Amino acid sequence: MGKLANIENLWELQEERLVIDVRTPAEFEKGHIPGAINIPLFSNEERVVVGTAYKQVSPDEALMKGLDFVGPKMTSYIKQAKIMSSNRKVLVHCWRGGKRSFSMGWLLGIAGFDVMTLKGGYKAYRGFIQKAFSERKLNMLVLGGRTGCGKTSILHAIKEKQQQLIDLEGMANHKGSAFGGIGENAQPSVEHFENCLYDVIRKLDPQKLIWLENESRNIGRVFIPEGFWKQLKQAPLINLELPFERRVEHLVDQYGQAPVEDLKQSFEKIKKRLGGLGFKKAIEALDNNDLKSAAAIALQYYDKSYQYMLENNETKDIHLMKFGKEPFEVIADRLIAFAEEHFGVAIG
């Protein structure tokens, strides 16, 4: 089976060891340790058969069923591990650090691998990161502003200037509005979003500023974890203000190439809040390829929504910064200078 590794040492060990997750493909897809590979001991269907035998017949019967499934595949497990691990050093885990990881660890050990097993398995990993979201204090600076201000573009310009950034929308594969899924890949599960978020957080310097975009608790179908959310809402907020026309132009640039049917479906999601007349005008604008008018109608709704969110923000440390036609890169420079002057901490 090899040596046991504590969850606190996972990331140090991961620098030299291949992390092998032996859970089923369905378990792995729902959420896994970033950087891990999946060599499932059982397929999804086999896992059901073994579990049913354990509950309805006996542990011995489940063991025999498991051996029947695993036996013919033992060679393939070793071959996969050899292909993926150049130095033959691996860290194996299952859900709770039980029989599945023990079995794979034993097999790879007799095949000449240097094997460690994660104590407590994936369950211990999940417990550790959930706790860390509350206990790991981050020096956040939040960038807000009405829809169309180009906050994401500005934040990426800030990142290019060697600043720390947590891109929540990038990890969520969603821009956070009714239109936010257009042109994006499928969203991760809530569980795996949290895994990816912690993987970013752990690499950041908590003594330096960390830039984020102001968000609602949900980004599409994923949710920001509670401990992290509380820190985000209490962090200082810079609220951008850009001219309405510029925001319209930015939305047209952002969504101008999107299929019209996707845009119509997104307007359908906010139909009740737009009102019948507003919705009708938006659809007519899209049918006439008048994207500016459609964007302006959408902004009227989102401006009200953002104002409500701003008024209910928990932080009392809100700074308003107004801009006109300056390029996003220039805005990024001014924001960095403002942060350095007002927060007096290392920012890069």
Phi, psi and omega in degrees: 000329180091190184274154177270141177243134176281151183301326181298337182262002186307309191285329174293317179292327182295339179293334180238351183242142173282126178272121181249118178264116185262009177290172182294160176304324180293319178296317181296318182295323179297324178177140180208166177292122179306132182096346179284155172247157183254114168241087188290132176293319177237151169286172179302316183290321180296322180298321178296316181298314181295317180295320179296318179297322180295316184282321189263339182243281180189160175301324179296318179296320178297319179299315181295320177298317180298318179296322177300320180286317188283321186314305183294345186256001186300319180297320182293326177300313182295318180298317179298316181296322179294321180295319187274337183243105183287331183258004179062023175253123185226155173235115187256142174209157170235213183287308183239015182074037184256223190295325183294313179290325177300315182295314180292321178298317178300314183296313181292328177298314180287345176272004175098008179277150170273106191251134166235150180241136182283116180295125181085349175061203182297330178298319178294321177300313181296318178297322181295313185287327177298318178293321183295328180300330179269323189270333181276104184281131184242142181271077187276147169226119189259135178253118180241181181149159182294159179306136179094000179287349180079030185302318181296316179297319180294318179297323178289329173294323176296318180297322180296342178264028174067031175262157180275136184221138167248111183266086183298317181292324177296318179290328182276350185054045183197142182268003170088010178230182177299336179264358193293341181271353183294126178078006182257158173287170179301143180286148174288169171292162175303318181299313183285331173302315178297319178299315181292323179297313180295325180297328175286313184301316186297339182268354184270155176272110183293346179279344180255158180297143176238117183274140176217163174266143177294130185226160165282169181298323178256142174240097190066237183262002178254158183236141176287131182300147189306308183299319179291320181301317181298319178294320180299317183286339181263353183284155176304145184235127169260119183259113181280145173228118178237154181302147182305314183297323179293323179293322175300312181299322180294319179295322178296317177298322185286321187244005185299332182264002182288148176302137182301323180297324177294321179294320179296318179297324178291320176296327178300326182293334181246020184303313183298322182281334176285330187089156184301317182291316180298319179296316180300317180294323180295316180294319178297320178298318178296318179298331180267008182059030178262078186291329179296316180294319179297317180295320180297321178295317179297320181295326180300322177289311185291333176296319177295318181296318181291323180299320178296315181296321180295318181292336181257011178291138184287333182288145175260356185260079183245130182240127179266130176230123182258140178224164179244256183257012182301141174300153181301327180294323177292319177300319179300316179299317182292324178293318178297316179296320178298315180297318181295321182287319188268338183249347168055037178230164176298133183238003181216000000 
